[in-house]
Amino acid sequence: MQYIASGRASLATEVAGDGETVVFLHANVCDRRMWRAQFDRMSATHKVVAYDRRGFGETRAEPEDFSALADLVAVLEATAGGQPAILVGCSLGGRIALDAAVRHPSRVRALVLIAPNVAGAPDPVYAPDIEALMKQSKQAEASGDLERLNAMKARLWLDGPLALEGRVTGPARDLLLDMNGIALAPHRSDQTSIFNPSTTGFMRSRCLPLSSGVNSTSPMFRIAVATSSRQSRARRAMKCLT
């Protein structure tokens, strides 16, 4: 592991393998460890990079306003050798990948997006049963009950809101609780991330070839399929947003 400087942060970063660079961007309830299986497999054919964002995992940061996109650019500058990289992003990691493709297209070879957030998109509208779970999560956060909040995050984002609680057990659940427990620690919440206010307008006017170089038989596409619950969702994630 190495630390890459960005502002007043030292971003904990793993790099392995040789070839075209693939950068993994984790979800907001995880850290770089969520990509362990994909990281290890892809390192046989690509140069793979996974890092912890500020507030997650082993990254160290002094309090300051910062840009998650600027942190990604620092990682790309340190690892990609001046060449465009494939960005693999899940959830908020997908949003950062999209922002990079819009703001720094010369740095991005292709995107693999799994349930990405999109800056400027309308707020989600949930079905009543899911909305009830979201309210319980917000109540746990407001009460300061971090153990309950961590359990609610696992309920929502690991089991799935329409599945039985505890559907996923064993090492996978232990890992998520550990990763998100680190992120929820009080000393990790003293910084403000500055995101691009909207990328949807840019995406409409500058639609990028998001699946460029990534077809249905490529290893990168199989990552999206394996991570998504349905192949159709993974295919949609590979398409340009309109």
Solvent accessible surface area in square Angstrom, and as a share of the most:
residue,aa,sasa,rsa
1,M,119,0.53
2,Q,79,0.35
3,Y,77,0.29
4,I,12,0.06
5,A,80,0.62
6,S,13,0.08
7,G,73,0.70
8,R,138,0.50
9,A,4,0.03
10,S,37,0.24
11,L,0,0.00
12,A,0,0.00
13,T,0,0.00
14,E,32,0.14
15,V,54,0.31
16,A,35,0.27
17,G,34,0.33
18,D,120,0.62
19,G,54,0.52
20,E,74,0.33
21,T,8,0.05
22,V,0,0.00
23,V,0,0.00
24,F,1,0.00
25,L,1,0.00
26,H,1,0.00
27,A,7,0.05
28,N,74,0.38
29,V,18,0.11
30,C,10,0.06
31,D,1,0.01
32,R,23,0.09
33,R,73,0.27
34,M,46,0.20
35,W,1,0.00
36,R,91,0.33
37,A,74,0.57
38,Q,37,0.16
39,F,11,0.05
40,D,76,0.39
41,R,174,0.63
42,M,5,0.02
43,S,29,0.19
44,A,90,0.70
45,T,86,0.50
46,H,28,0.12
47,K,56,0.24
48,V,0,0.00
49,V,0,0.00
50,A,2,0.02
51,Y,2,0.01
52,D,0,0.00
53,R,16,0.06
54,R,15,0.06
55,G,11,0.10
56,F,21,0.09
57,G,7,0.07
58,E,89,0.40
59,T,7,0.04
60,R,153,0.56
61,A,34,0.27
62,E,94,0.42
63,P,67,0.42
64,E,46,0.20
65,D,96,0.50
66,F,26,0.11
67,S,35,0.22
68,A,5,0.04
69,L,19,0.09
70,A,53,0.41
71,D,5,0.03
72,L,0,0.00
73,V,19,0.11
74,A,19,0.14
75,V,0,0.00
76,L,5,0.02
77,E,110,0.50
78,A,59,0.46
79,T,4,0.02
80,A,10,0.08
81,G,67,0.65
82,G,75,0.72
83,Q,123,0.55
84,P,47,0.30
85,A,0,0.00
86,I,8,0.04
87,L,0,0.00
88,V,0,0.00
89,G,0,0.00
90,C,18,0.11
91,S,32,0.20
92,L,24,0.12
93,G,0,0.00
94,G,0,0.00
95,R,50,0.18
96,I,1,0.00
97,A,0,0.00
98,L,1,0.00
99,D,2,0.01
100,A,0,0.00
101,A,0,0.00
102,V,4,0.02
103,R,89,0.32
104,H,64,0.29
105,P,52,0.33
106,S,96,0.62
107,R,74,0.27
108,V,23,0.13
109,R,91,0.33
110,A,2,0.02
111,L,1,0.00
112,V,0,0.00
113,L,1,0.01
114,I,13,0.07
115,A,76,0.59
116,P,35,0.22
117,N,64,0.33
118,V,33,0.19
119,A,2,0.01
120,G,49,0.47
121,A,46,0.36
122,P,125,0.78
123,D,127,0.66
124,P,89,0.56
125,V,147,0.84
126,Y,75,0.29
127,A,51,0.39
128,P,118,0.74
129,D,83,0.43
130,I,29,0.15
131,E,59,0.26
132,A,48,0.37
133,L,23,0.12
134,M,30,0.13
135,K,109,0.46
136,Q,72,0.32
137,S,7,0.04
138,K,130,0.55
139,Q,104,0.46
140,A,0,0.00
141,E,107,0.48
142,A,92,0.72
143,S,78,0.50
144,G,49,0.47
145,D,60,0.31
146,L,65,0.32
147,E,146,0.66
148,R,99,0.36
149,L,4,0.02
150,N,19,0.10
151,A,44,0.34
152,M,20,0.09
153,K,47,0.20
154,A,1,0.00
155,R,34,0.13
156,L,4,0.02
157,W,132,0.46
158,L,38,0.19
159,D,1,0.01
160,G,19,0.18
161,P,39,0.25
162,L,136,0.68
163,A,27,0.21
164,L,154,0.77
165,E,113,0.51
166,G,30,0.29
167,R,145,0.53
168,V,29,0.17
169,T,96,0.56
170,G,37,0.36
171,P,118,0.74
172,A,51,0.39
173,R,40,0.15
174,D,93,0.48
175,L,61,0.30
176,L,10,0.05
177,L,58,0.29
178,D,68,0.35
179,M,6,0.03
180,N,3,0.02
181,G,28,0.27
182,I,53,0.27
183,A,19,0.15
184,L,38,0.19
185,A,21,0.16
186,P,100,0.63
187,H,125,0.56
188,R,51,0.19
189,S,89,0.57
190,D,82,0.42
191,Q,40,0.18
192,T,80,0.47
193,S,39,0.25
194,I,99,0.50
195,F,54,0.23
196,N,27,0.14
197,P,118,0.74
198,S,41,0.27
199,T,1,0.00
200,T,26,0.15
201,G,41,0.39
202,F,77,0.32
203,M,3,0.01
204,R,168,0.61
205,S,87,0.56
206,R,109,0.40
207,C,68,0.41
208,L,35,0.17
209,P,97,0.61
210,L,6,0.03
211,S,49,0.32
212,S,38,0.24
213,G,57,0.55
214,V,8,0.05
215,N,91,0.47
216,S,55,0.36
217,T,104,0.60
218,S,18,0.11
219,P,50,0.32
220,M,5,0.02
221,F,10,0.04
222,R,107,0.39
223,I,10,0.05
224,A,0,0.00
225,V,45,0.26
226,A,81,0.62
227,T,48,0.28
228,S,18,0.12
229,S,93,0.60
230,R,153,0.56
231,Q,87,0.38
232,S,55,0.35
233,R,115,0.42
234,A,1,0.01
235,R,100,0.36
236,R,140,0.51
237,A,15,0.12
238,M,8,0.03
239,K,128,0.54
240,C,33,0.20
241,L,60,0.30
242,T,145,0.84
